[in-house]
Every structure is written in C-alpha cells, then in structure tokens.
Amino acid sequence: MSATVLSVVTMISLVILALALLLSVVRVIIGPSLPDRVLALDLLTVSAMGFVGAIAIRTGLTLYLDIAIALALLGFLATVGFARYILSRQRPVPGTHGEGQP
C-alpha cells in the first residue's frame, strides 16, 4: 500500500516539477530584463534539484542525491557570478562620467 502511494506521489511531483522546469525555461527565453532571466535560471536550478531528488526517492538510488548536491553548488556559483556581472554593468567606469572631478 505505501509503495503505491509513494509511486503516485513521486509521479505527481515529477509532473509538477517538469511543468515548473518548462515555465522557467520560457521565462529565461522571454524574460524582459537580465535580472529576470537570472532569477529564472535560479528557479530552473532549484526545480532541477527537486526533480533529481524526486527521481532519487522513486528509484531508491542515493547516487542521485550527490548529483543534486553538485547541481546546488553549481547553481549557487552561477547565481553569484551573474549577480556580480549585473552589478558591474550598472557601475560607471571611474573617469568616464566625471567621477572624482570637481
């Protein structure tokens, strides 16, 4: 009984996570600004982690959890890198806009 409930619940979660993955890919493609796209990429990473976690529960293989941990680290580093890139684009270069001049 509990095996069938677990099978149904993991299948439902996989369908919902697949929908979330699809919607976040759409947001990455049509996002109106760069911060929107970065946020959608972060959502894509989190959804993929959930998807891998649900597969790990469904199959019973703990190897998938290592993949989810590596994906979490990669997603965090990518988000930090994109955030630094966005901030560097908004900062004026010293000396080009009258900075430091009276």
DSSP file (Angstrom, degrees, kcal/mol; ACC not computed):
  #  RESIDUE AA STRUCTURE BP1 BP2  ACC     N-H-->O    O-->H-N    N-H-->O    O-->H-N    TCO  KAPPA ALPHA  PHI   PSI    X-CA   Y-CA   Z-CA
    1    1 A M     >        0   0    0      0, 0.0     4,-1.9     0, 0.0     5,-0.2   0.000 360.0 360.0 360.0 -48.2    0.0    0.0    0.0
    2    2 A S  H  >  +     0   0    0      1,-0.2     4,-2.4     2,-0.2     5,-0.2   0.811 360.0  57.7 -70.7 -27.3    2.7    2.5    1.0
    3    3 A A  H  > S+     0   0    0      2,-0.2     4,-2.0     1,-0.2    -1,-0.2   0.884 108.0  46.0 -68.3 -37.3    4.7    1.6   -2.1
    4    4 A T  H  > S+     0   0    0      2,-0.2     4,-2.4     1,-0.2    -2,-0.2   0.884 112.5  50.3 -72.6 -36.6    1.9    2.5   -4.4
    5    5 A V  H  X S+     0   0    0     -4,-1.9     4,-2.7     2,-0.2     5,-0.2   0.926 111.9  48.1 -64.5 -43.6    1.2    5.8   -2.5
    6    6 A L  H  X S+     0   0    0     -4,-2.4     4,-2.4     1,-0.2     5,-0.2   0.888 111.2  51.0 -63.4 -38.9    4.9    6.7   -2.8
    7    7 A S  H  X S+     0   0    0     -4,-2.0     4,-1.8     2,-0.2    -2,-0.2   0.912 112.9  45.0 -64.6 -42.9    4.9    5.8   -6.5
    8    8 A V  H  X S+     0   0    0     -4,-2.4     4,-2.4     2,-0.2    -2,-0.2   0.921 113.8  49.2 -67.5 -44.2    1.8    8.0   -7.1
    9    9 A V  H  X S+     0   0    0     -4,-2.7     4,-2.5     1,-0.2    -2,-0.2   0.910 111.8  47.9 -65.0 -42.6    3.1   10.9   -5.1
   10   10 A T  H  X S+     0   0    0     -4,-2.4     4,-2.3    -5,-0.2    -1,-0.2   0.875 111.0  51.7 -67.4 -34.6    6.5   10.9   -6.8
   11   11 A M  H  X S+     0   0    0     -4,-1.8     4,-2.0    -5,-0.2    -2,-0.2   0.921 110.7  48.0 -66.1 -42.3    4.9   10.8  -10.2
   12   12 A I  H  X S+     0   0    0     -4,-2.4     4,-2.3     1,-0.2    -2,-0.2   0.917 112.4  49.1 -62.6 -42.9    2.7   13.8   -9.3
   13   13 A S  H  X S+     0   0    0     -4,-2.5     4,-2.7     1,-0.2    -2,-0.2   0.878 109.2  52.4 -66.1 -36.6    5.7   15.7   -8.0
   14   14 A L  H  X S+     0   0    0     -4,-2.3     4,-2.2     2,-0.2    -1,-0.2   0.888 109.8  49.0 -65.4 -38.1    7.7   14.8  -11.2
   15   15 A V  H  X S+     0   0    0     -4,-2.0     4,-2.0     2,-0.2    -2,-0.2   0.927 113.4  46.2 -66.5 -44.2    4.9   16.2  -13.4
   16   16 A I  H  X S+     0   0    0     -4,-2.3     4,-2.2     1,-0.2    -2,-0.2   0.908 113.9  48.3 -65.3 -41.7    4.6   19.4  -11.3
   17   17 A L  H  X S+     0   0    0     -4,-2.7     4,-2.4     2,-0.2    -1,-0.2   0.856 109.0  53.6 -68.4 -34.0    8.4   19.8  -11.4
   18   18 A A  H  X S+     0   0    0     -4,-2.2     4,-2.3     2,-0.2    -1,-0.2   0.895 109.1  49.3 -65.4 -38.7    8.5   19.2  -15.1
   19   19 A L  H  X S+     0   0    0     -4,-2.0     4,-2.6     2,-0.2    -2,-0.2   0.907 110.6  50.1 -64.3 -42.0    5.9   22.0  -15.5
   20   20 A A  H  X S+     0   0    0     -4,-2.2     4,-2.2     2,-0.2    -2,-0.2   0.891 110.1  50.9 -63.6 -39.0    8.0   24.3  -13.3
   21   21 A L  H  X S+     0   0    0     -4,-2.4     4,-2.0     2,-0.2    -2,-0.2   0.925 111.1  48.2 -62.4 -44.4   11.0   23.5  -15.4
   22   22 A L  H  X S+     0   0    0     -4,-2.3     4,-2.0     1,-0.2    -2,-0.2   0.918 112.2  48.0 -63.1 -44.8    9.1   24.3  -18.6
   23   23 A L  H  X S+     0   0    0     -4,-2.6     4,-2.0     1,-0.2    -1,-0.2   0.870 111.1  50.6 -66.5 -36.1    7.8   27.6  -17.3
   24   24 A S  H  X S+     0   0    0     -4,-2.2     4,-2.0     2,-0.2    -1,-0.2   0.859 108.3  52.2 -71.6 -32.8   11.2   28.7  -16.1
   25   25 A V  H  X S+     0   0    0     -4,-2.0     4,-2.0     2,-0.2    -2,-0.2   0.901 109.2  50.7 -65.5 -39.9   12.7   27.9  -19.5
   26   26 A V  H  X S+     0   0    0     -4,-2.0     4,-2.7     1,-0.2    -2,-0.2   0.902 109.8  50.5 -62.2 -40.2   10.0   30.0  -21.1
   27   27 A R  H  X S+     0   0    0     -4,-2.0     4,-1.3     1,-0.2    -1,-0.2   0.858 107.9  52.7 -67.6 -34.9   10.9   32.8  -18.6
   28   28 A V  H  < S+     0   0    0     -4,-2.0    -1,-0.2     2,-0.2    -2,-0.2   0.903 113.7  44.0 -64.7 -39.6   14.6   32.6  -19.5
   29   29 A I  H  < S+     0   0    0     -4,-2.0    -2,-0.2     1,-0.2    -1,-0.2   0.924 127.0  26.5 -73.5 -44.9   13.8   32.9  -23.2
   30   30 A I  H  < S+     0   0    0     -4,-2.7    -1,-0.2    -5,-0.1    -2,-0.2   0.331  82.1 138.8-104.7   8.4   11.2   35.8  -23.0
   31   31 A G     <  -     0   0    0     -4,-1.3     6,-0.1    -5,-0.2    -4,-0.0  -0.279  50.9-140.0 -54.9 132.4   12.3   37.5  -19.8
   32   32 A P  S    S+     0   0    0      0, 0.0     2,-0.3     0, 0.0    -1,-0.2   0.780  78.1  24.2 -71.1 -24.3   12.2   41.2  -20.4
   33   33 A S  S  > S-     0   0    0      1,-0.1     4,-1.7     0, 0.0     5,-0.1  -0.889  81.2-108.3-137.1 167.1   15.4   42.0  -18.5
   34   34 A L  H  > S+     0   0    0     -2,-0.3     4,-2.3     1,-0.2     5,-0.2   0.895 116.1  53.9 -64.7 -42.1   18.6   40.4  -17.5
   35   35 A P  H  > S+     0   0    0      0, 0.0     4,-2.3     0, 0.0    -1,-0.2   0.872 106.9  53.5 -61.2 -34.0   17.8   40.1  -13.8
   36   36 A D  H  > S+     0   0    0      2,-0.2     4,-2.0     1,-0.2    -2,-0.2   0.901 109.4  48.1 -63.8 -40.3   14.5   38.3  -14.7
   37   37 A R  H  X S+     0   0    0     -4,-1.7     4,-2.2     2,-0.2    -1,-0.2   0.887 110.3  51.0 -68.2 -38.5   16.5   35.8  -16.7
   38   38 A V  H  X S+     0   0    0     -4,-2.3     4,-2.0     2,-0.2    -2,-0.2   0.916 110.8  48.9 -64.6 -42.2   19.0   35.3  -13.9
   39   39 A L  H  X S+     0   0    0     -4,-2.3     4,-2.2     1,-0.2    -2,-0.2   0.883 110.4  51.1 -64.2 -38.1   16.1   34.7  -11.4
   40   40 A A  H  X S+     0   0    0     -4,-2.0     4,-2.4     2,-0.2    -1,-0.2   0.874 108.3  52.1 -66.9 -37.0   14.5   32.2  -13.9
   41   41 A L  H  X S+     0   0    0     -4,-2.2     4,-2.0     2,-0.2    -2,-0.2   0.879 108.9  50.6 -65.1 -36.9   17.9   30.4  -14.2
   42   42 A D  H  X S+     0   0    0     -4,-2.0     4,-2.2     2,-0.2    -2,-0.2   0.910 111.0  48.1 -66.0 -41.4   18.0   30.1  -10.4
   43   43 A L  H  X S+     0   0    0     -4,-2.2     4,-2.6     1,-0.2    -2,-0.2   0.878 108.8  55.0 -64.0 -37.7   14.4   28.7  -10.4
   44   44 A L  H  X S+     0   0    0     -4,-2.4     4,-2.2     2,-0.2    -2,-0.2   0.902 108.7  48.0 -61.4 -41.8   15.5   26.3  -13.1
   45   45 A T  H  X S+     0   0    0     -4,-2.0     4,-2.2     2,-0.2    -2,-0.2   0.918 112.6  47.3 -65.5 -44.4   18.3   25.0  -10.9
   46   46 A V  H  X S+     0   0    0     -4,-2.2     4,-2.2     2,-0.2    -2,-0.2   0.900 112.8  49.2 -65.7 -40.3   16.1   24.6   -7.9
   47   47 A S  H  X S+     0   0    0     -4,-2.6     4,-2.4     2,-0.2    -1,-0.2   0.897 110.1  51.1 -65.3 -39.5   13.4   22.8   -9.9
   48   48 A A  H  X S+     0   0    0     -4,-2.2     4,-2.6     2,-0.2    -2,-0.2   0.881 108.2  52.7 -65.5 -37.1   16.0   20.5  -11.4
   49   49 A M  H  X S+     0   0    0     -4,-2.2     4,-2.4     2,-0.2    -2,-0.2   0.922 110.7  47.2 -62.7 -43.1   17.3   19.7   -7.9
   50   50 A G  H  X S+     0   0    0     -4,-2.2     4,-2.4     2,-0.2    -2,-0.2   0.887 111.0  52.0 -63.7 -38.6   13.8   18.8   -6.9
   51   51 A F  H  X S+     0   0    0     -4,-2.4     4,-2.1     2,-0.2    -2,-0.2   0.929 111.4  45.9 -63.0 -46.4   13.4   16.7  -10.0
   52   52 A V  H  X S+     0   0    0     -4,-2.6     4,-2.2     1,-0.2    -2,-0.2   0.883 112.5  52.1 -65.0 -38.0   16.6   14.8   -9.3
   53   53 A G  H  X S+     0   0    0     -4,-2.4     4,-2.1     2,-0.2    -2,-0.2   0.894 108.8  49.6 -64.5 -40.0   15.5   14.4   -5.6
   54   54 A A  H  X S+     0   0    0     -4,-2.4     4,-2.4     2,-0.2    -2,-0.2   0.879 110.5  50.2 -67.2 -36.8   12.2   13.0   -6.7
   55   55 A I  H  X S+     0   0    0     -4,-2.1     4,-2.8     2,-0.2     5,-0.3   0.893 108.2  54.0 -65.9 -38.2   13.9   10.6   -9.0
   56   56 A A  H  X S+     0   0    0     -4,-2.2     4,-2.1     1,-0.2     5,-0.3   0.903 111.5  44.5 -62.1 -40.7   16.2    9.5   -6.2
   57   57 A I  H  < S+     0   0    0     -4,-2.1    -2,-0.2     2,-0.2    -1,-0.2   0.910 114.3  49.9 -68.3 -41.6   13.2    8.8   -4.0
   58   58 A R  H  < S+     0   0    0     -4,-2.4    -2,-0.2     1,-0.2    -1,-0.2   0.902 121.5  31.9 -65.5 -41.9   11.4    7.0   -6.8
   59   59 A T  H  < S-     0   0    0     -4,-2.8    -1,-0.2     2,-0.2    -2,-0.2   0.740  97.2-132.2 -89.5 -23.9   14.3    4.8   -7.7
   60   60 A G     <  +     0   0    0     -4,-2.1     2,-0.6    -5,-0.3    -3,-0.1   0.550  60.1 136.1  82.8   7.3   15.9    4.4   -4.2
   61   61 A L    >   -     0   0    0     -5,-0.3     3,-0.8    -6,-0.3    -1,-0.3  -0.793  42.6-161.6 -92.0 122.6   19.4    5.2   -5.6
   62   62 A T  T >> S+     0   0    0     -2,-0.6     3,-0.9     1,-0.2     4,-0.9   0.588  79.2  83.4 -80.0  -8.8   21.3    7.6   -3.3
   63   63 A L  H >> S+     0   0    0      1,-0.2     4,-1.4     2,-0.2     3,-0.5   0.844  82.7  62.5 -60.2 -32.6   23.7    8.5   -6.2
   64   64 A Y  H <> S+     0   0    0     -3,-0.8     4,-2.1     1,-0.2    -1,-0.2   0.803  94.1  61.3 -63.9 -28.8   21.1   11.0   -7.4
   65   65 A L  H <> S+     0   0    0     -3,-0.9     4,-2.1    -4,-0.3    -1,-0.2   0.865 100.8  53.2 -67.7 -34.4   21.4   12.9   -4.2
   66   66 A D  H <X S+     0   0    0     -4,-0.9     4,-2.3    -3,-0.5    -1,-0.2   0.891 108.3  50.8 -64.0 -38.6   25.1   13.5   -5.0
   67   67 A I  H  X S+     0   0    0     -4,-1.4     4,-2.3     1,-0.2    -2,-0.2   0.902 109.1  50.8 -64.4 -40.4   24.1   14.9   -8.3
   68   68 A A  H  X S+     0   0    0     -4,-2.1     4,-2.1     2,-0.2    -2,-0.2   0.882 109.6  50.4 -65.6 -37.8   21.5   17.2   -6.6
   69   69 A I  H  X S+     0   0    0     -4,-2.1     4,-2.1     2,-0.2    -2,-0.2   0.921 111.4  47.8 -66.3 -43.1   24.2   18.5   -4.3
   70   70 A A  H  X S+     0   0    0     -4,-2.3     4,-2.4     1,-0.2    -2,-0.2   0.890 111.4  51.3 -63.8 -38.6   26.6   19.2   -7.2
   71   71 A L  H  X S+     0   0    0     -4,-2.3     4,-2.6     2,-0.2    -1,-0.2   0.878 107.8  52.7 -65.4 -37.8   23.8   20.9   -9.0
   72   72 A A  H  X S+     0   0    0     -4,-2.1     4,-2.2     2,-0.2    -2,-0.2   0.915 110.6  47.0 -63.7 -43.4   23.0   23.1   -6.0
   73   73 A L  H  X S+     0   0    0     -4,-2.1     4,-2.4     2,-0.2    -2,-0.2   0.925 113.6  47.6 -64.6 -44.6   26.7   24.2   -5.8
   74   74 A L  H  X S+     0   0    0     -4,-2.4     4,-2.3     1,-0.2    -2,-0.2   0.900 112.1  50.0 -63.6 -41.4   26.8   24.9   -9.5
   75   75 A G  H  X S+     0   0    0     -4,-2.6     4,-2.2     2,-0.2    -1,-0.2   0.891 110.6  49.8 -64.8 -39.8   23.5   26.9   -9.3
   76   76 A F  H  X S+     0   0    0     -4,-2.2     4,-2.3     2,-0.2    -2,-0.2   0.935 112.4  46.8 -64.1 -46.3   24.7   28.9   -6.4
   77   77 A L  H  X S+     0   0    0     -4,-2.4     4,-2.3     1,-0.2    -2,-0.2   0.882 112.1  50.7 -65.1 -37.5   28.0   29.8   -8.1
   78   78 A A  H  X S+     0   0    0     -4,-2.3     4,-2.6     2,-0.2    -1,-0.2   0.901 110.2  49.9 -66.7 -40.2   26.2   30.7  -11.3
   79   79 A T  H  X S+     0   0    0     -4,-2.2     4,-2.3     2,-0.2    -2,-0.2   0.914 111.7  47.7 -65.1 -42.4   23.8   33.0   -9.5
   80   80 A V  H  X S+     0   0    0     -4,-2.3     4,-2.3     2,-0.2    -2,-0.2   0.915 112.7  49.7 -64.1 -42.1   26.6   34.8   -7.7
   81   81 A G  H  X S+     0   0    0     -4,-2.3     4,-2.1     1,-0.2    -2,-0.2   0.921 112.0  46.7 -63.5 -44.1   28.5   35.2  -10.9
   82   82 A F  H  X S+     0   0    0     -4,-2.6     4,-2.6     2,-0.2    -1,-0.2   0.888 111.0  53.0 -65.2 -38.1   25.5   36.6  -12.8
   83   83 A A  H  X S+     0   0    0     -4,-2.3     4,-2.4     2,-0.2    -2,-0.2   0.914 109.7  47.9 -63.7 -42.2   24.8   39.0   -9.9
   84   84 A R  H  X S+     0   0    0     -4,-2.3     4,-2.3     2,-0.2    -1,-0.2   0.891 111.3  51.6 -64.9 -38.0   28.3   40.3  -10.0
   85   85 A Y  H  X S+     0   0    0     -4,-2.1     4,-1.7     2,-0.2    -2,-0.2   0.922 109.9  48.4 -63.9 -44.1   28.0   40.7  -13.7
   86   86 A I  H  X S+     0   0    0     -4,-2.6     4,-1.2     1,-0.2    -2,-0.2   0.916 112.5  48.7 -63.5 -42.5   24.8   42.7  -13.4
   87   87 A L  H  X S+     0   0    0     -4,-2.4     4,-1.2     1,-0.2     3,-0.2   0.877 109.4  52.2 -66.1 -36.6   26.3   44.9  -10.7
   88   88 A S  H  < S+     0   0    0     -4,-2.3    -1,-0.2     1,-0.2    -2,-0.2   0.817 106.6  54.2 -70.6 -28.4   29.4   45.5  -12.8
   89   89 A R  H  < S+     0   0    0     -4,-1.7    -1,-0.2     1,-0.2    -2,-0.2   0.796 109.3  48.0 -71.9 -28.0   27.3   46.6  -15.8
   90   90 A Q  H  < S+     0   0    0     -4,-1.2    -2,-0.2    -3,-0.2    -1,-0.2   0.706  94.2  87.1 -87.1 -20.5   25.5   49.2  -13.7
   91   91 A R  S  < S-     0   0    0     -4,-1.2     2,-0.1    -5,-0.1    -4,-0.0  -0.647  79.9-126.2 -81.8 130.2   28.6   50.7  -12.2
   92   92 A P        -     0   0    0      0, 0.0    -2,-0.1     0, 0.0    -1,-0.1  -0.477  27.3-108.3 -73.4 148.6   30.2   53.5  -14.2
   93   93 A V    >>  -     0   0    0     -2,-0.1     3,-2.0     1,-0.1     4,-0.6  -0.583  43.5-100.7 -73.9 133.3   33.8   53.1  -15.0
   94   94 A P  T 34 S+     0   0    0      0, 0.0    -1,-0.1     0, 0.0     6,-0.1  -0.305 105.9  19.4 -58.5 133.9   35.9   55.6  -13.0
   95   95 A G  T 34 S+     0   0    0      4,-0.1     3,-0.2    -3,-0.0    -2,-0.0   0.282 103.7  86.7  93.5 -10.1   36.9   58.7  -15.1
   96   96 A T  T <4 S+     0   0    0     -3,-2.0    -1,-0.0     1,-0.2     0, 0.0   0.778  94.7  33.8 -94.2 -27.3   34.2   58.3  -17.8
   97   97 A H  S  < S-     0   0    0     -4,-0.6    -1,-0.2     2,-0.0     0, 0.0  -0.016 125.0 -84.5-117.9  29.7   31.3   60.1  -16.2
   98   98 A G  S >  S+     0   0    0      1,-0.2     3,-1.4    -3,-0.2     2,-0.2   0.687  71.0 164.4  81.2  17.1   33.1   62.8  -14.3
   99   99 A E  T 3   +     0   0    0      1,-0.2    -1,-0.2    -6,-0.2    -4,-0.1  -0.483  67.4  12.8 -69.6 136.9   33.8   60.8  -11.2
  100  100 A G  T 3  S+     0   0    0      1,-0.3    -1,-0.2    -2,-0.2    -2,-0.0   0.415 102.0 111.7  81.4  -3.2   36.5   62.2   -9.0
  101  101 A Q    <         0   0    0     -3,-1.4    -1,-0.3     1,-0.1    -6,-0.0  -0.833 360.0 360.0-103.2 143.5   36.4   65.6  -10.8
  102  102 A P              0   0    0      0, 0.0    -1,-0.1     0, 0.0    -3,-0.1   0.499 360.0 360.0 -68.0 360.0   35.1   68.7   -9.0
